[in-house]
Amino acid sequence: MNTELFAIESKITLLEKNAAIALEMLESCVACPRLCGVDRTRNGLGICGMPAQIKVAAANLHYGEEPPISGSRGSGTIFLSGCNLSCVFCQNYPISQYRAGEFVTFDELADIMLALQNRGAHNINFVTPTHYTPQLMASLLIAYKKGLKIPLVYNSSGYDKVETLRLLEGVIDIYMPDMRYDSNENAARFSGVPDYVETNRAAVREMHKQVGVLQMENDIAVRGLLIRHLVLPDNVAGSKGIFNFVADQISADTYMAVMSQYFPAYRACDIPLLKRRLTKLEYETALDWFNESGLHNGFIQPYEDEG
């Protein structure tokens, strides 16, 4: 048995064991740190606003991710509807907050993955998967049995439950979480979660434990952790503290994408601290903090003036 086939067989074995366990979480939903306790199998809705059935907003080859994720052929990106956060500045708010999309079955989602693979995608990239983790495991079991073989990217807000992540160990190849805040006060104010910092840091530790530092073959990511951080106006995100945590507590070799793309979307225009774009000085200061922390593997967005 070759290495690739053995890896797929191992994933199938893990999913056969863990998918059913994960799906039971939906009956009194504890899939994410919100612990809503609603029965999503009977159309109960928690904070994410989603029942047990998966809702997909879009699925296509995406070329705008970090270079090792998009590569030359694109990332097979599947945007999932709903979110367990309520970020006032969400740039994808029609999907996350208004929950645009179409419901699909496990088999249909598996076929979407295979179609993206057949189009040449470097990976399957689940965007906002946290509240759908059990259902994704069931769909992945079908997809692997039908021939899925490219790496999986778990692209989340970083507000993930460690116990749920452990059910994914050996299945997810690349974790791509956000680290949004170094302050629970700001997390509660702007994203509706009062325990973001400790929950996020525990999740990132677990992700790193599972997959380690980002590994690439021919400049394309095949395994590992890639953290994203969006710099916010007036240092609302607490960028320095996040960089220092990653360098000191995860690994100075960790790959991070430091993003300058903030603009006042959704409800941010009504919030004084967030109703403007990031300044060049604010972004350059954040980059200085990144370098001072000891981190050295960064994907840096070019700063573009509003005009």
N, C-alpha and C positions, 0 to 999 in steps of 0.2 A: 504494500500500500504506500503510495507516495505521500509526501508531507502535507500537501494541500488537501488531498482526500482525507487524510487522517484528521486534520484540523476541522474539516466540515463534519465528519462523523462524530467528533467530540462535541461539537456544538449541538448537533441533533440530539445526542445523548443527554446533554445538560438541559436542553429545552424540553425534552420529553419528561424529565424529572421535575423541572421548575415552573413550566408554563401553567400547569394546573394549580399549583400552589399560589402562584401570583394572581390568577384569575379569581381565586376565592377572596382576595382582598377587596374586590369590587362589591361584594355583598354587604359590607359595612366599611366603606372605602377608607383604607389606610395606606393607599399606594404612595402617597406623597406626604410631606411633613405637615400638611394642613390637618390630617386625621379627621376629615369631615364626618365619617361614620354613616354616610347615606348609602342606600342600596342602589347602586348604579345599574344593576341588572334589572331593576324594576323602574328604570327611568328616574331614579332619585338624582337630584343635581346638587353638587357641592359647590365650592368656590370656583372651580374650573369651568362649571357650567355645562359639563359634558356627561351624557349617559354612558353606558357600557360600549355602545357601538362607536367605532372609530370614524371620525370626520376628517377628511383631507381637504385642505384649501387649494393646494397646488402640488404638482410633481413634475419636475423637469430637470434637465441638465443645467447646472448653475456654475457660472464662471467667475463669480464675484467673491468667493470664499478665499481664505488664505492660500498662497501658491501651492503648498503641499497637499491641500485638500481638493482644489479645483483642477490643478494640473493643466494639461493641454486638452483633455477630453471632457472636462466638466465633472462636477460632483452630482450624483443622482439624488437631488434634494427633494424631500417630501415634507411639505409644510403641514403640520397638524393643527387643527382648529382648537381654540380655547387655550387657557393658561392658568397655572395655579398662583400666579402673581397678578397684581393690578397696577402695573407701572403707569404713572400719569404721563410719561414721555414716550410710551411705546411707539416705535416706528412701524410696527406691524399690527397696529390696533384693529384694523378690520378683521384680521384673522384671530388675534389673541383675545380681544375684548368683545367684538361683535360676532365672532365665531362663524365667519363666512366659510363655506365649503360644502362638500357633499359626503353623505354617509357611505361607507364601504364595508363589505364583509371582510373577514380574515383572508379568504381566498382571493378576493379582489385586490387587497393590499399586497398580497404576495405576488400577484401578477404584475402590479405596478413596479415592484422592485425588480422583477425579472425583465420587464420591458426596459427599464433604465439601464440595467446591466447589458442588455442586448444592444443598446444604443452607444455603448462604449464607456459608460460612467466608471470613474476610478473607484467609487465607493457608493454606498447607500447612506444618505445623510438625513437622519430624523431630526427635524427642527421642532423644538418644544415637545419632547417626548414624555416628560415626567409623569403627567397624569394619564398617559396611555401605556405605560410600561408593561402591564400584564397582557394587554391586547396585542402589543407589538411582539411579545414573546410567542404568542399563539400564531401570529401571522408569519413570523420568522421560521417557525418549525415547518410550516407548509412550504415556504420559499426555499429553504435549504433542501428539502426532499425533492423539489422540482429543479434544483440546479443552481441556486444562488451560491456564489463563491467569492464575490468581492468584499473588501472590508466594510465594517459597519461603523458609522460615526454617530455618537450620541451627543447631540448639539442642544444643550439645555441652559436654562437660566441659572443653573447652579443651586437652585433651591430643591435639592433632592434628598430623599430619605436613604440613609445608609443601608438599612435592612433590605430595601428594594434593590439598591445597587448590587448588593451581594448576590442576588438571584441572577444578575447579568454577568457575573464573573465568568470569564471563559467564552462569552458570547460577543460582547462589545469589543471591538478592536481599538477604536480611537474615541476617547472622551474629549469633548470640546465644551466645557462649561464656562459660563460667565462667572466672574467675580465682580459683583456690582457695587458693593458697599463695604466700608470699614466701620460703619456706624449703624447700630440697630435703630437709633432714633430716626435717621434719614431713611433707612429701609422701611420703617413703619409709615413714615410720612409720605413717601413717594412711591412705594410699591406694596404697601398694605401688609407687610410681614414684620412683626416685632422681634423675631429671632433669626433674621437672615444670616448674620455674621457667623454665629457658632454652627448653624446648620450647614451653611455653604462651606465653611472650612472643614467640617467633618466629612462632607461629601467629596470635596477635592482630595482630601487625604486618602479616602477609600478608592477613588478613581486612580490616583497615582499608585497605590498599593497593588491594584489589579494589573495595570498596563505599563507603568514606569514612564520614563522620559520618551518623548516622541522619537520614533525610528522611521527612517525613510529609505526607500529603494528607488534609485534613479530620480531623486528629488520628489518623490510622491510618498506621503505618509502611509504607513502600513499598520502602525501600532503606536500607542502611547497617549500622552496627555498634552493637550494644547489649550491653554487658558485664554479667554478673551476678557478684556477690560475696556469699557467705554469711559473715557474721561469726560466728566461733567463740569458745567460752569461752577465757579466758586468752590471748586474742590468738594462738591457735594458727595462724590463717590469715596473720598478718602484714599486717593490713589497711592500715596506714599506708604500707608499702612498695609495695603494689599500687596504691594511689591515686596515689602520687607517680610511679610508673612511667607510668601511663596519662596523667596530666597532662603530664609532661615529655617522654615518648617517643612517645606516640600523638597525642593532641590534648586540650587542656583543654576542648574542646567535646564530647568523647565522652560519650555517654549511658551511665550506669551504674545498675543496680538494686542497692541496698545492702539486703541481706535480714537480717531479725531472726528468721527462722522456725526456727532450729536447735532441735532437741530430740534427746535421745540415742536414736537408732534403731539397729536391727541389732545390732552388737557393741559399740556405744559405751558401754553401761551397765557394761561390764567394764573400762573405761579411765578411770582417775582424772581425767585432764584433761578428758574429754569426757562424763562421766556425769551432767552437769547441764545445765539450760537456760542460755541467755545471760541475764545480768543487764541491767537497764535501764541501769545506769552503763556497762557494757561497750559496749552498742549506741550510747549517746549519745557515748561517747569516739570510737568509730569514725566517727560522723557528723561530729564535730569534725575528725578527720583528713581526711575527705573534703572538707570546706569549706576547710581550710587548704591543701590540695594545689593549689587553683585550679580544680578541677572544679566545674561549676555546673549540669550537666544530670543530675539524679538522680531516680530513683524510689525513694522511701523507704517502707519498710513501717512501719506503726504498731506500736509495741512493745506486746505483750499479756502481762500477767502470767500465770503458769502457772494460777493459780486463776481 
